[in-house]
Amino acid sequence: MQSFTDHQDLQLNSNLELLARQVVEGFITGLHKSPFHGFSVEFAEHRAYNLGDSVKNIDWKLYARTEKLYTRRYEEETNLRCQFVIDMSSSMYFPVKEYNKLTFAVQSVAALIYLLKKQRDAFGLTLFTDQLLLNTPARSTTAHQKFLYSKLEEALQAPDLNKPTNLHRVLHQVAELIHKRTLVIIFSDLLNTVNDEEQVNAFFASLQHLKFNKHEVIIFNVTEKAREVDFKFENRPHQFIDMETGEIVKANTGNIREAYLEAYQGYRKMIALKCAQYKIDLVDADIKADFSGVLSAYLIKRQRMS
């Protein structure tokens, strides 16, 4: 598995395809040691070994019993449609001038697209702020894969400042635009729903719309955990700027840490309970972690749907 530093180095080169290949191939290499082995393919039958066949598929246990060479033949799963939905509002560019939430989301999606392409599954892409910016159909071709990589790389080029989020409006649109029974994978920091009951209700109404249309949903709640979740700031006065509105708040972190943690943890518990109620997978995604958690969560969902 690539290290976090390697991810940052590849970010500078904007080579998403290279990153995706290295992350996924490294992840797959380790599957034989994990409970995810065999998710991408299913065993079909044995056939006689022919000169030129790959030796890695030889069944050596069968050879020990029969003294004849046979290879294992596999059938790939090919019936999944997946739509990636990425929040591109201004808060996703946090931390500023560092490896940020949007970069993590884009690179995670690039890796998942590479994995789906290997499985011959179809994949589409939705980008949004307070409105729909891009929505492609789900396809499984190499040309489509390269087109999506180009759109993802464009998304990383320059921050879109003071752009708010309207996740529920976009999800209602996505629910109607995509093919029935699609796996919808959402990458967002969900910050527009914090301390806003109306936004929370609207958000879950849009998730109900997706479920009503027979879609399955995974939400990756992307955060910079140390600062956004654990509120690890030096105990001194700070100036906090709302990246979507420009509003400025000045506060001493020591004076507000306890109240912040209590409010944020209560919010996260409420979101988690509602997602469980609607049978929606909610996954915490810390941008300082590697992508194995994202890939594992996808594979678990994939197995449940098969």
HELIX and SHEET records of a PDB file:
HELIX    1   1 PHE A    4  ASN A   13  1                                  10    
HELIX    2   2 LEU A   16  THR A   29  1                                  14    
HELIX    3   3 GLY A   30  LYS A   33  5                                   4    
HELIX    4   4 VAL A   55  ASN A   57  5                                   3    
HELIX    5   5 TRP A   60  THR A   66  1                                   7    
HELIX    6   6 SER A   90  TYR A   93  5                                   4    
HELIX    7   7 LYS A  101  LYS A  118  1                                  18    
HELIX    8   8 THR A  142  ALA A  155  1                                  14    
HELIX    9   9 LEU A  167  LEU A  177  1                                  11    
HELIX   10  10 LEU A  191  THR A  193  5                                   3    
HELIX   11  11 GLU A  197  PHE A  212  1                                  16    
HELIX   12  12 LYS A  225  VAL A  229  3                                   5    
HELIX   13  13 THR A  253  GLN A  277  1                                  25    
HELIX   14  14 SER A  292  MET A  305  1                                  14    
SHEET    1   A 2 VAL A  41  ALA A  48  0                                        
SHEET    2   A 2 TYR A  70  GLU A  76 -1                                        
SHEET    1   B 6 LEU A 132  ASN A 135  0                                        
SHEET    2   B 6 ALA A 122  PHE A 128 -1                                        
SHEET    3   B 6 ARG A  81  ASP A  87  1                                        
SHEET    4   B 6 LEU A 183  SER A 188  1                                        
SHEET    5   B 6 GLU A 216  THR A 223  1                                        
SHEET    6   B 6 ASP A 281  ASP A 286  1                                        
SHEET    1   C 2 PRO A 237  ILE A 241  0                                        
SHEET    2   C 2 ILE A 248  ASN A 252 -1                                        
END                                                                             
